Amino acid sequence: MPRRAVVVPLAAGCLLLAAGAAAAQPAPRPNVIVILADDLGYGDVGAYGQRIIQTPNLDRMASEGIRFTQFYAGSTVCAPSRSVLMTGQHLGHTRVRGNAGAGNDEAQTLAPGEATVARVLQQAGYATALVGKWGLGEIGSAGEPTRQGFSEFYGVVNQTHAHNHYPDFLWRNTQRIALPNVVTPVGQVPGAGYATRRVQYANDLFFDEARAFLDRSRDRPFFLLLSLTVPHANNERARVLGDGQEVPDYGPYAARDWAGPLKGQAAMITRMDGHIGELIAHVRRLGLDRRTLVIFTSDNGPHNEGGPAYDPDFFDANGPFSGIKRSLTDGGIRVPFIARWPGRIAPGTTAAHVGYFGDMMATLAELAGARPPARIDSLSLVPTLLGRGRQASHEYLYWEFYEGGFSQAVLLEGRWKGIRLKSPDAPIALYDLAADPAEAADLAARQPGIVGRIADLMREAHIDNDHWKRPVAGPGPGAARAPAPNPR
């Protein structure tokens, strides 16, 4: 049976709750802003060691709050990572477990009535909004954002459409809003391609809408998921023009002797950073600074998709870890996680606690005084965030990945990382992250007992759903096949 959260007593009469128990209600309930970057690596932010790309506002946010050093995305690609964040379930349990690809929309659509973070907070009386990228259901489907707990939505629902940073339309709730950009289409997805007339940059519009939502919602608790599309590459533009890093200008990197995609990548991140600084300043202007928890993170590790001249190693985007997006090594799944809440989170704090996207469910439910869903793989981070009581820890974290086969990874006790590639009967490689964060030395032969525990967890953690099934081990015509993925 899957391992669940345990009840852990906290100080000051609070309680960290098992799934299905009633949550303690802190007072006052905070507003919550979660800013989710797209394909931003652990090493892309100054507070995590970046030395070339300028991120002064994120660095300040870290100095004013808490910075986690071992926090993990839900997946190594975007749609399943968002599914983990929204449902509080790891990849063996959550509804969407991969980028399903064209013609297989159901496999990438949340179910009707899904217990999402947004729905839990909405039912607790929060105004809820999604601004930016979704990827968990098209307009008209059960996964449509306004059917999954968001009172308001502005942005893009389709991941391929989201590649285009100068789209010719965005969605407001279920209404298609035309933009003045002129787009040359590439492929069959509406809105995908690249702009030949560039007027409005999507991520600028997303931050404008975020501030407008704060203005509308200032008199009640609110939850804003600001899901950006930077610094993801425009893959279609990269294929045609060789440069997928679309940005209005190169900013402080214009005079650098770099290839265009490298300038564009740095400029995208620094432009995003500037907007984040403006958003936090807007929270202050509204008098909401001490009532608002702001979280910044990324959906997976850094990409290598900006065109032939783009190389994530140029910026050391994955920091001290191995691998990038689509890898189950830490470079593909360990991400920045910064939280700021003046007066409640101690400034300049560094947390070594091991957490992941699924923990947002229990954390935000507790802060909102809400009841979390019964079946979640989620522990509240409130003790670590607020520096009070005892913090519960996961026995293990679990990931799976369907591109090129069926791969699995388990992080046991925050230290032992087991990875099985392509097949459920493949050997498990074992790494000691405490001594070897780059996952260079396979210790499987020396630690058979730990490998055995991880093998058991890999079997236990995965439960088939209608669209995502464990392939039958071994070759032959009877072997089940995983859904054909779309590398978006």
N, C-alpha and C positions, 0 to 999 in steps of 0.2 A: 504494500500500500504506500502511496506517496507520503513523504514526511511533511508534517504541517507545523505551523507556528505553535509555540508553547506559551502558557501564561507565565509572565515574569513580573513580580511586584516591583513597583517603582516608588520613588520618594514622593512626598507631599500628597499621598493619597491617590495618586494616579495609577493606572493599570495598563500595561501593554497586553493587548487582547488577542486571544486565539480567534481564528476565523469563526464568525458566527456569534461571538459574544458582543455585548453592548459596550460601546466605546465611552471612555471617560471624556468629559467635555471641558477643555480648558477655556478660560475666559480672559480676554475676548477671543472670538474666533478670527483667525487672520484671513485677509485676502491672500490669494495665491496666484502668482505668475510663474509659469514654467516656460522657459525659453529653450527650445530644442533646435540646435544647429543640425545641418545635414551633411554627413561625411566629414566632420571636423575631428581631427585626431587628438589624442591625449597630449601630444607634443606641440600642438598648433597654438597654444595659449601661453603667454609669458609666465603666468603663475605656475605653469607646469614645465617650464624650461625652455620655451621658445625664445630664440635670440635674434631672429631676423624680422619676423612679422610683428607689427606693433599692435598690442591689445591693452592699452592703458586702462580702459574702463573695466574690463574683466579682471585685470590685475588688482584694481582698486576694490572691486566687488569681493575678491578673495580676501583682501586685507581687512575689509569691513565685516567679513562673515567667516564661513567655514569652507575649507577645501578638502574634499575626500581624495585620497591617493589610491584607493583600490575600489573603485566603483565601476560597474559593468553595465553596458547596454543590454537590452533584451535579446538582441540578435546581432549578427555581423552584417545584415542588410536591413533596409528601412522598414518595409511593411510589417514583418514579424516583430521587429523591435518595438514598433508602435503598438502592436497588439499586446505585447507583454506589459508595456507601460499602462495601457488603457484597462486591462483586465486584472492585473495583479497575479497573473498565472505565467509560469515559465513555459518554455517552448514545447515541452512534452504535454502540456495541458491546454494552452491558449488556443483560440479558434484559428488564427492566421499564423502559419509557421514558415512561410516563404513568400518570395515574390512570384506569384503564380503564373503570370504571363498572359498574353492576349488570348481570348477565347476561353479563359478559365476564371472568370471574374468571381464566381461563387467561392472558390478556394481562397480568395483574398477579400472576403466580405464578412464583417461581423454579423452574428446571428441576431434575429429580432429579440428585443428586450435584453440584450447583453448587459451584464453587470459591469459597467465601465466606471472609471474614476469620475468622469463627468456626470454620469447619472446619479452616483452616490452623493456628490456634492449638490447637484441640482435638487435632489429630493430633500437635502438638508437646508434648503432655502438659499443656496448660492445662485447668483447670476453666472451663467457659464457661457464661454465663447471659445471657439477654435478659430484662429487666424493663421492662414498659411496652408501647409501641405497636410493632407489626410492619408490617402492610400489604403483605407480599410472599407471601401464601399463607394460605388458610383452614385450619382444623383438618381433617385428613383428606386434604389435598392434598400434592403434592410439595414445596410451599413452606412447609409447617408448620415452625415454628422448630426443633423437635427433630429434624427431618430435614435441617436446613441447618447443622448444626455446633454447635448450642446443647444442652448437656447438660440445662439447666434453662430453663424459660420460665414467666413469670408476667405476665399482662397481657391485652392485646386484640390480636387479629389483624386485625380489620376496621376500616378507617379511620372509617367512619360511626359504628360502635359507639364508637370512641375519642373522638368528639366529646362524649359524655356523661360529664361529670366525676363524676357520682354514678350509676354504672351499677348494675344489679341483679345482674350477674354478671361475673366475670373468669375467665380460663383459667389453670389450673396444669398445665403440660405439655399433655395432651389431655383433662384433666378440667375440666368446668365447675363453678366455685365460686360458689355463691349468696351475694349480699350483702344486707344488710337494707334497702337503699334501695328505695323504691317508685317505679317509673318509669311515666310516661305515654308510651306508644310514639308515635313519629312516623315514618311510612314503613314499609318492609317489612324493614329490617335488624334482626335480633334484638339487643335491648339499646339501640338508638338511641331517642332521645327526651329527656325531661327528668324529673328527680325531683320528686315531690310530697312525699316523705318522705326527707330528706337526713340520712344517718347517717355514711357512710364516704366520704371524698373519695379518688378513685382515686389521685391523685398522692401523697397522704400514705401510702397503702398501698404504692406503688411504692418509696418511700424506706425504709419499714420492711423490705420484702423485700430491698432492696439491702444493708442492714446485716446482715440475717440470712445472706445469701449470703456476705458477707465473713467472718462468724463461722464458717460451715461450711467455708470454703475457705482459711483463713489459713495452713495448713501446706503449701500447694502453689501454684505459679503460677496465677493466675486472670485471666480476661478477663470483664468485666462491661460489657454495653451497656445503659445506663440510658436508655431512650428515652421521654421524658416526653410527656404530652399537653397541657401548658401551654406558652405561653399561647394555644393554638388555641381558637377560639370553639366553643361548642356551637351549630352552625348551625341545628339543629332547634329548640332553645329560642329562638334569636334570631328565627326565622320566626314562632313562635307568640306569644312573650312580649316580643319586642323587645330582649332582653338575653341575649347568649350567653356573657358572661364570668362563668361560675359559679365561685364561690370561697366557702369557709366564712365568711369575714368580710372586711371591707375593710381591716383592719389599720390602719396609720398614715394611711390615706387616708379613713377613715370621715367625718371632719369637713370634708373638702374640698368646695367648692362646684362639684362636677363631676357630670355625668350618671353613672348607675349603671354602664354598660359601661366608662367610663373609669376609675372607681374599681376596678372588677373587674379590668381589665387590669393596672393598676399593682399591685394586691394579689396577683394570680396570679404576677407576676414576682418580687415581693419575698418571697412565701411560698416559691417555688422556691429563691430565693437563700438563704433561711434553712436550708432542708433541705440544700442543697449544703454550707453551712458545717458542719452537723451530721455529714454524711457524711465530710467530710475530718477532722473531729475524731475520728470513730470509727476511721478509718484510723490516726490517731496512737495512740489508746488500744490498738489491737491491735499496736502496735509495727511497723507496716508502712509508715510514712511515707516512709522513704528507699528503700523497695523498690517503690514504687507510683507509676506514671505516671497522672495524672488529666488528662483532656482535656475541655474544654467547648466546644460549638459548637451550631449550629442548622441545621435541615433546609432552610430557605429564608428569604426575606425576610419582613417583617411582613405580617400580614393586614389586611383591612378588612371583617371579617365578624361583628362583635359585635352588630350591630343598627344601626338608623338613627342613634342618638346616638353611635356610635363612630367616631372619626377618628384614624388612625395619625399624622397630621400634628400632632395635639395634643402628642404626646410626641417628635416628630421621630424616629420609629422607624427610618427608613432612613438617618439621619445625613446626610452630605453628598451622597448619591447619589439618582438618580431612579428612580422605580418601586417597586413592592411585589411581594409574592407574585404569581406568574403573569406577571411582567415578566422580560425577558432583559437589561434594563439592570441595572446593579450593585445597585440597591436591591432587586431580586428575588432575587439570587443571591450577593452578597457578604455574608459572615456573620462573627460573632465566632468566634475560635478561640484558646483559651487552654490552655496546657499547663503542668502543675506536676509536678516530680519533684525533691524536695529532695536536694541533694548532687550532682545530675547536670545539671539545667537551671539556668543562672545566673539568680538572681532579678532582677526588674525589667528583663527583656530585651524589646525590641521588634524584630520581624522583618518586613522588607519583602518577603521571599521570596514568590513567587506559588505557592500550593498550592491543592489542592481535595480533595474527599472521596475521590476515587479513590486518593490517596496514602496513605490509611490501610493499604491492603493491603501495599505494599512496606515501609512504616515499621514496622508491627507484626510482620511476618514477620521483618525483620532483627533487631528487638529480642528476638524469641522464639527466634532461631537456627533459623528454619524456612525451608523452600524455598517461595518464592512461586509461584503458578501461571504457566504459560508465556505466556498471552495476556492481558496486562494493560496498562492505560494508567496506570501508577503509578510514582512516584519516591519513594524513601525520604527522609523529612524528618529523619532522624537527624543528619546534619551540622549542620543549623540548630538542632535541638532541643538538642543536646549541645555545640554550639560547637566542633566539631572537623572538620578536613578540608574538602574542597570540596563544595559543594552543587550537584547537577545541577539543571537547570531545564528545564521543558517548553518546547518550541518553541511550542506552542499548547495552549489548552484549548477544549473543544467542548461545546455544549449544543444540544438541540432540544426543541421543545414542540409539542404536538398539539392544543391547544384552539383552536378557531376557525380551523383550518388547520394548516399545517406551517411552523413558524418555526425559525430556526437562529441561533446566535451563535457566534463564534470570538473568542477573545482571543489575539492574536499577540504573542509576545515580551513578554508582560506589560503591553503598552502599547496596541496598536491593537485596538480592539473593533469587530468587524463584526456587524451584525444584519440579518437578512433575515426579514421578517414575512409569515406566512400562506401563502406559496407558494414553491416552489423556483425559480420564474422571476421573483420579485419583485426589485426593486433592493436593493442592499446599502447600508445607511447605515454610515458609518465615524466613529469617535470616537477621539480621542487622550486616553486616561485620565490620562496624565501631566500634561497641561495642562487637561483638562476632565473631571474625575471625575463630574460630573453628566450627562455625555453630552448636552450642549445643542447643540453645533455639529457638524453633519454635514460631514465633510471629504472625502467620497467623490469629488467632482469634482476636488479638488486632488491626490488621491493615487491615481490609477488603478492604479499598480503594486501597491500594498498591497491594494487592493480585489481585484485579480486573484488575488493569492496567497490571500486569504481565500476567494474563490469556489472555488478549487481545493481548499482544505482542507474546505470544506463538502461538496463532492462526494465527497472521499476518506474523510472521517471517518465517514459513515453507511454501515452495512451492514445491509440488511434482515434481520429475523428473521421468524418465522411470524406474528407479531402486530403488528409495528411496521414499516411500510414507507414509503419515500419516495413521496409522491403523484406521479403523472405530471404534469409541468409543462404548463400551459395548460388552458383550459376544454374541455369536451366530454364526451360520455357515456363515452369510453374512459379518462378520468382516474381513477386509483385514489383511494380515500378512506382517510384515516387513521381509526383506531378512534375511535368516539364516546366522548369523555372524560366523567368524572364530576368536577365541580369540588369536590373534597373537600379 
